[in-house]
């Protein structure tokens, strides 16, 4: 079945939906005929984006949401069910970046990364999975990790830690839903380079040391010149999710080139060695 046949007419909840990868997911979901519940903490940007999609004919409920706050995510779930009566797909996407030496990144930035990138996903699962189980039938929980969920990087430890966490959380959830005999499918997405502003948004942290600023600029330049669009990223993801895949690799060549050497390093008990210039 095509993604439109699988998802058309169903309801998707997307966090971090007003920009970047999240906006790409929302636009593509709308093109498949999905009803949308869009969540973001950036109220004005979210409202403008929701209006743009409505102007294109999409059914959209926009809900200002702090994914770090369990009560806020619970309120999101209540709004979603009040508007559309059911939810079929939860897409945990909201995330932030923090760059710098791990011992120099301020405690509040570490805390924010953990609360958004992991805690936000936990809050989404806690709010929606009981409802998905109660309604029964086919549904999807999709968590966005990163190639950073496979490959730790210097100067972005909070991101690496939390994206590893998103992978661990997803796999644990998949096993648990299998134990329940549920039809809920878990998928975890591993973006590589996608055109977005995530590294520019990390700029304030990157100004403290020249090597950090340079690494940040290098990653943003790669995203700008080599990254796929958020919409193309979403198209590839929805195709794989519709096909029933847990491992969703929109740019498999990027992961495969690095994953085998890393696996060999682990199995060979080889000490980590810096292999990139920063």
C-alpha positions as a LaTeX table, in Angstrom:
\begin{tabular}{lrrr}
\hline
Residue & $x$ (\AA) & $y$ (\AA) & $z$ (\AA) \\
\hline
Unk1 & 0.00 & 0.00 & 0.00 \\
Unk2 & 1.12 & 3.54 & $-0.68$ \\
Unk3 & 1.60 & 6.02 & 2.19 \\
Unk4 & $-1.55$ & 7.84 & 1.08 \\
Unk5 & $-3.51$ & 4.57 & 1.27 \\
Unk6 & $-2.07$ & 3.79 & 4.70 \\
Unk7 & $-2.34$ & 7.23 & 6.29 \\
Unk8 & $-5.00$ & 9.13 & 4.31 \\
Unk9 & $-7.84$ & 10.31 & 6.55 \\
Unk10 & $-5.95$ & 9.44 & 9.72 \\
Unk11 & $-4.84$ & 11.86 & 12.44 \\
Unk12 & $-1.21$ & 12.72 & 13.17 \\
Unk13 & 0.17 & 14.54 & 16.21 \\
Unk14 & 3.54 & 16.14 & 15.50 \\
Unk15 & 5.70 & 17.91 & 18.09 \\
Unk16 & 8.25 & 20.54 & 17.16 \\
Unk17 & 6.03 & 21.05 & 14.13 \\
Unk18 & 6.50 & 24.70 & 13.20 \\
Unk19 & 9.91 & 24.58 & 11.52 \\
Unk20 & 12.61 & 22.34 & 10.07 \\
Unk21 & 12.06 & 18.60 & 10.01 \\
Unk22 & 8.78 & 18.93 & 11.93 \\
Unk23 & 7.32 & 21.32 & 9.37 \\
Unk24 & 8.41 & 18.96 & 6.60 \\
Unk25 & 6.58 & 16.10 & 8.32 \\
Unk26 & 3.47 & 18.25 & 8.67 \\
Unk27 & 3.45 & 19.39 & 5.05 \\
Unk28 & 3.90 & 15.86 & 3.75 \\
Unk29 & 1.30 & 14.42 & 6.14 \\
Unk30 & $-1.15$ & 17.03 & 4.86 \\
Unk31 & $-0.36$ & 16.02 & 1.28 \\
Unk32 & $-1.28$ & 12.43 & 2.21 \\
Unk33 & $-4.70$ & 13.60 & 3.41 \\
Unk34 & $-3.97$ & 13.36 & 7.12 \\
Unk35 & $-5.64$ & 15.50 & 9.78 \\
Unk36 & $-3.03$ & 17.32 & 11.81 \\
Unk37 & $-2.49$ & 18.25 & 15.43 \\
Unk38 & 0.61 & 20.44 & 15.49 \\
Unk39 & 2.47 & 21.16 & 18.72 \\
Unk40 & 5.26 & 23.65 & 19.34 \\
Unk41 & 6.37 & 26.05 & 22.05 \\
Unk42 & 6.86 & 28.90 & 19.52 \\
Unk43 & 3.29 & 30.22 & 19.56 \\
Unk44 & 3.44 & 32.84 & 16.79 \\
Unk45 & 5.41 & 30.67 & 14.39 \\
Unk46 & 3.09 & 27.73 & 15.05 \\
Unk47 & $-0.04$ & 29.79 & 14.41 \\
Unk48 & 1.34 & 31.18 & 11.15 \\
Unk49 & 2.35 & 27.72 & 9.93 \\
Unk50 & $-1.02$ & 26.22 & 10.85 \\
Unk51 & $-2.77$ & 29.02 & 8.93 \\
Unk52 & $-0.56$ & 28.28 & 5.91 \\
Unk53 & $-1.60$ & 24.62 & 5.94 \\
Unk54 & $-5.27$ & 25.48 & 6.45 \\
Unk55 & $-5.09$ & 27.79 & 3.44 \\
Unk56 & $-3.98$ & 24.75 & 1.46 \\
Unk57 & $-7.02$ & 22.78 & 2.61 \\
Unk58 & $-5.61$ & 20.80 & 5.54 \\
Unk59 & $-7.55$ & 20.15 & 8.73 \\
Unk60 & $-5.27$ & 21.48 & 11.47 \\
Unk61 & $-5.43$ & 21.95 & 15.22 \\
Unk62 & $-2.46$ & 23.92 & 16.54 \\
Unk63 & $-1.65$ & 23.58 & 20.23 \\
Unk64 & 1.07 & 25.58 & 21.97 \\
Unk65 & 2.87 & 22.88 & 23.94 \\
Unk66 & 5.88 & 22.65 & 26.24 \\
Unk67 & 6.95 & 19.06 & 25.74 \\
Unk68 & 9.04 & 19.25 & 28.93 \\
Unk69 & 5.84 & 19.63 & 30.97 \\
Unk70 & 3.78 & 16.45 & 31.39 \\
Unk71 & 0.61 & 18.48 & 32.03 \\
Unk72 & 1.13 & 20.43 & 28.81 \\
Unk73 & 1.51 & 17.23 & 26.78 \\
Unk74 & $-1.53$ & 15.74 & 28.49 \\
Unk75 & $-3.47$ & 18.84 & 27.47 \\
Unk76 & $-2.22$ & 18.31 & 23.90 \\
Unk77 & $-3.63$ & 14.79 & 23.92 \\
Unk78 & $-6.96$ & 16.02 & 25.26 \\
Unk79 & $-7.18$ & 18.67 & 22.53 \\
Unk80 & $-6.30$ & 16.15 & 19.83 \\
Unk81 & $-9.01$ & 13.71 & 20.87 \\
Unk82 & $-11.55$ & 16.48 & 21.44 \\
Unk83 & $-11.01$ & 17.80 & 17.91 \\
Unk84 & $-10.69$ & 14.60 & 15.90 \\
Unk85 & $-11.96$ & 11.82 & 18.17 \\
Unk86 & $-8.97$ & 9.58 & 17.56 \\
Unk87 & $-5.22$ & 9.75 & 17.05 \\
Unk88 & $-3.41$ & 7.34 & 14.74 \\
Unk89 & 0.16 & 8.57 & 14.63 \\
Unk90 & 2.29 & 10.25 & 17.30 \\
Unk91 & 5.45 & 11.78 & 15.89 \\
Unk92 & 7.87 & 12.83 & 18.64 \\
Unk93 & 10.16 & 15.31 & 16.91 \\
Unk94 & 10.77 & 18.34 & 19.14 \\
Unk95 & 14.47 & 18.72 & 19.85 \\
Unk96 & 17.21 & 21.23 & 20.60 \\
Unk97 & 20.97 & 21.39 & 20.13 \\
Unk98 & 23.69 & 22.37 & 22.60 \\
Unk99 & 27.30 & 22.66 & 21.44 \\
Unk100 & 30.62 & 22.99 & 23.22 \\
Unk101 & 33.00 & 20.99 & 25.36 \\
Unk102 & 30.88 & 18.73 & 27.56 \\
Unk103 & 32.37 & 20.17 & 30.76 \\
Unk104 & 31.82 & 23.78 & 29.63 \\
Unk105 & 28.21 & 23.58 & 28.43 \\
Unk106 & 26.16 & 25.30 & 31.17 \\
Unk107 & 24.11 & 23.05 & 33.43 \\
Unk108 & 20.89 & 24.70 & 32.28 \\
Unk109 & 21.66 & 23.85 & 28.64 \\
Unk110 & 22.42 & 20.23 & 29.54 \\
Unk111 & 19.17 & 20.11 & 31.51 \\
Unk112 & 17.17 & 21.64 & 28.67 \\
Unk113 & 18.51 & 19.11 & 26.15 \\
Unk114 & 17.66 & 16.20 & 28.43 \\
Unk115 & 14.19 & 17.56 & 29.23 \\
Unk116 & 13.26 & 18.30 & 25.60 \\
Unk117 & 15.03 & 15.58 & 23.62 \\
Unk118 & 14.32 & 12.70 & 26.00 \\
Unk119 & 11.77 & 13.97 & 28.50 \\
Unk120 & 9.58 & 15.35 & 25.73 \\
Unk121 & 9.43 & 11.93 & 24.08 \\
Unk122 & 8.68 & 10.25 & 27.41 \\
Unk123 & 5.85 & 12.71 & 28.04 \\
Unk124 & 4.44 & 12.05 & 24.57 \\
Unk125 & 4.50 & 8.29 & 25.14 \\
Unk126 & 2.90 & 8.61 & 28.57 \\
Unk127 & 0.11 & 10.84 & 27.27 \\
Unk128 & $-0.70$ & 9.03 & 24.04 \\
Unk129 & 0.19 & 5.33 & 24.29 \\
Unk130 & $-2.50$ & 4.51 & 26.91 \\
Unk131 & $-5.05$ & 6.17 & 24.64 \\
Unk132 & $-3.77$ & 4.32 & 21.58 \\
Unk133 & $-3.98$ & 1.02 & 23.46 \\
Unk134 & $-7.51$ & 1.81 & 24.64 \\
Unk135 & $-8.77$ & 2.68 & 21.16 \\
Unk136 & $-7.25$ & $-0.50$ & 19.71 \\
Unk137 & $-6.31$ & $-1.23$ & 16.12 \\
Unk138 & $-3.40$ & $-0.04$ & 14.05 \\
Unk139 & $-1.49$ & 3.03 & 15.18 \\
Unk140 & 2.05 & 4.39 & 15.01 \\
Unk141 & 4.55 & 5.93 & 17.40 \\
Unk142 & 7.46 & 7.52 & 15.55 \\
Unk143 & 10.46 & 8.92 & 17.43 \\
Unk144 & 13.07 & 11.05 & 15.69 \\
Unk145 & 16.61 & 10.14 & 16.68 \\
Unk146 & 19.56 & 11.04 & 14.43 \\
Unk147 & 22.67 & 9.56 & 12.90 \\
Unk148 & 23.99 & 11.01 & 16.17 \\
Unk149 & 22.01 & 8.24 & 17.84 \\
Unk150 & 24.48 & 5.78 & 16.30 \\
Unk151 & 27.62 & 7.89 & 16.14 \\
Unk152 & 28.74 & 10.04 & 19.09 \\
Unk153 & 30.33 & 13.34 & 18.16 \\
Unk154 & 32.72 & 15.70 & 19.89 \\
Unk155 & 31.43 & 19.14 & 20.88 \\
Unk156 & 27.77 & 18.08 & 20.85 \\
Unk157 & 27.59 & 15.61 & 23.73 \\
Unk158 & 24.06 & 16.62 & 24.87 \\
Unk159 & 22.72 & 15.92 & 21.38 \\
Unk160 & 24.55 & 12.58 & 21.11 \\
Unk161 & 23.44 & 11.50 & 24.59 \\
Unk162 & 19.81 & 12.36 & 23.98 \\
Unk163 & 19.63 & 10.85 & 20.50 \\
Unk164 & 21.13 & 7.60 & 21.84 \\
Unk165 & 18.42 & 7.88 & 24.49 \\
Unk166 & 15.69 & 8.28 & 21.89 \\
Unk167 & 16.85 & 5.06 & 20.23 \\
Unk168 & 16.92 & 3.15 & 23.53 \\
Unk169 & 13.49 & 4.47 & 24.47 \\
Unk170 & 12.05 & 3.48 & 21.09 \\
Unk171 & 13.40 & $-0.06$ & 21.22 \\
Unk172 & 12.18 & $-0.57$ & 24.78 \\
Unk173 & 8.74 & 0.70 & 23.76 \\
Unk174 & 8.65 & $-1.63$ & 20.76 \\
Unk175 & 9.35 & $-4.64$ & 22.97 \\
Unk176 & 6.74 & $-3.55$ & 25.52 \\
Unk177 & 4.02 & $-3.14$ & 22.89 \\
Unk178 & 4.88 & $-6.59$ & 21.55 \\
Unk179 & 4.42 & $-7.93$ & 25.09 \\
Unk180 & 0.94 & $-6.37$ & 25.11 \\
Unk181 & 0.06 & $-7.92$ & 21.75 \\
Unk182 & $-0.63$ & $-4.44$ & 20.43 \\
Unk183 & $-0.89$ & $-3.43$ & 16.77 \\
Unk184 & 0.91 & $-0.17$ & 17.53 \\
Unk185 & 3.99 & 0.09 & 15.32 \\
Unk186 & 7.08 & 1.83 & 16.67 \\
Unk187 & 9.49 & 3.43 & 14.21 \\
Unk188 & 12.64 & 5.42 & 14.91 \\
Unk189 & 13.97 & 7.94 & 12.37 \\
Unk190 & 17.67 & 8.65 & 11.78 \\
Unk191 & 18.07 & 11.88 & 9.83 \\
Unk192 & 21.50 & 12.83 & 8.62 \\
Unk193 & 21.89 & 16.17 & 6.87 \\
Unk194 & 18.59 & 17.99 & 6.39 \\
Unk195 & 18.27 & 21.65 & 5.49 \\
Unk196 & 17.20 & 23.37 & 8.70 \\
Unk197 & 18.33 & 26.02 & 11.19 \\
Unk198 & 19.26 & 23.67 & 14.03 \\
Unk199 & 22.96 & 24.55 & 14.02 \\
Unk200 & 22.35 & 28.27 & 13.61 \\
Unk201 & 20.04 & 28.02 & 16.61 \\
Unk202 & 22.97 & 26.58 & 18.57 \\
Unk203 & 25.07 & 29.62 & 17.74 \\
Unk204 & 25.05 & 31.28 & 21.20 \\
Unk205 & 26.73 & 28.21 & 22.69 \\
Unk206 & 29.17 & 28.04 & 19.80 \\
Unk207 & 30.60 & 31.51 & 20.36 \\
Unk208 & 32.63 & 30.60 & 23.44 \\
Unk209 & 35.60 & 29.00 & 21.61 \\
Unk210 & 36.79 & 29.32 & 18.00 \\
Unk211 & 36.95 & 25.56 & 17.43 \\
Unk212 & 33.37 & 25.16 & 18.60 \\
Unk213 & 32.16 & 27.99 & 16.40 \\
Unk214 & 34.04 & 26.48 & 13.47 \\
Unk215 & 32.54 & 23.04 & 14.00 \\
Unk216 & 29.07 & 24.55 & 14.26 \\
Unk217 & 29.57 & 26.50 & 11.04 \\
Unk218 & 30.92 & 23.40 & 9.29 \\
Unk219 & 27.83 & 21.38 & 10.19 \\
Unk220 & 25.45 & 24.17 & 9.17 \\
Unk221 & 27.27 & 24.60 & 5.84 \\
Unk222 & 26.97 & 20.86 & 5.21 \\
Unk223 & 23.25 & 21.00 & 5.92 \\
Unk224 & 22.84 & 23.99 & 3.60 \\
Unk225 & 24.80 & 22.50 & 0.69 \\
Unk226 & 24.38 & 18.73 & 1.00 \\
Unk227 & 21.21 & 18.33 & 3.05 \\
Unk228 & 17.92 & 17.16 & 1.60 \\
Unk229 & 14.84 & 19.30 & 2.07 \\
Unk230 & 12.57 & 18.66 & 5.08 \\
Unk231 & 9.78 & 17.72 & 2.68 \\
Unk232 & 11.92 & 15.15 & 0.84 \\
Unk233 & 13.09 & 13.81 & 4.20 \\
Unk234 & 9.46 & 13.40 & 5.28 \\
Unk235 & 8.49 & 11.69 & 2.02 \\
Unk236 & 11.20 & 9.08 & 2.45 \\
Unk237 & 10.28 & 8.55 & 6.09 \\
Unk238 & 6.58 & 8.06 & 5.46 \\
Unk239 & 7.32 & 5.53 & 2.73 \\
Unk240 & 9.38 & 3.44 & 5.15 \\
Unk241 & 6.93 & 3.83 & 8.04 \\
Unk242 & 4.06 & 2.75 & 5.77 \\
Unk243 & 6.12 & $-0.31$ & 4.82 \\
Unk244 & 6.27 & $-1.33$ & 8.50 \\
Unk245 & 9.90 & $-0.52$ & 9.19 \\
Unk246 & 11.23 & 0.10 & 12.68 \\
Unk247 & 14.58 & 1.44 & 11.38 \\
Unk248 & 13.74 & 4.46 & 9.23 \\
Unk249 & 16.84 & 5.63 & 7.34 \\
Unk250 & 15.96 & 8.44 & 4.93 \\
Unk251 & 19.65 & 8.72 & 3.91 \\
Unk252 & 20.91 & 5.12 & 4.32 \\
Unk253 & 24.17 & 5.72 & 2.48 \\
Unk254 & 25.20 & 8.22 & 5.17 \\
Unk255 & 24.60 & 5.76 & 8.01 \\
Unk256 & 25.97 & 2.66 & 6.33 \\
Unk257 & 29.29 & 4.31 & 5.48 \\
Unk258 & 29.98 & 4.98 & 9.16 \\
Unk259 & 28.10 & 2.25 & 11.00 \\
Unk260 & 30.21 & $-0.72$ & 9.92 \\
Unk261 & 33.51 & 0.88 & 11.03 \\
Unk262 & 31.89 & 1.80 & 14.34 \\
Unk263 & 30.58 & $-1.75$ & 14.81 \\
Unk264 & 34.05 & $-3.10$ & 14.04 \\
Unk265 & 35.52 & $-0.67$ & 16.58 \\
Unk266 & 33.16 & $-1.93$ & 19.29 \\
Unk267 & 33.60 & $-5.63$ & 18.51 \\
Unk268 & 37.37 & $-5.14$ & 18.28 \\
Unk269 & 37.48 & $-3.20$ & 21.57 \\
Unk270 & 39.35 & $-0.41$ & 19.76 \\
Unk271 & 39.82 & 2.78 & 21.75 \\
Unk272 & 37.91 & 5.79 & 20.33 \\
Unk273 & 40.12 & 7.92 & 18.08 \\
Unk274 & 39.15 & 11.31 & 16.67 \\
Unk275 & 38.81 & 10.95 & 12.91 \\
Unk276 & 37.40 & 14.33 & 11.92 \\
Unk277 & 38.93 & 17.79 & 11.94 \\
Unk278 & 37.14 & 20.26 & 14.20 \\
\hline
\end{tabular}
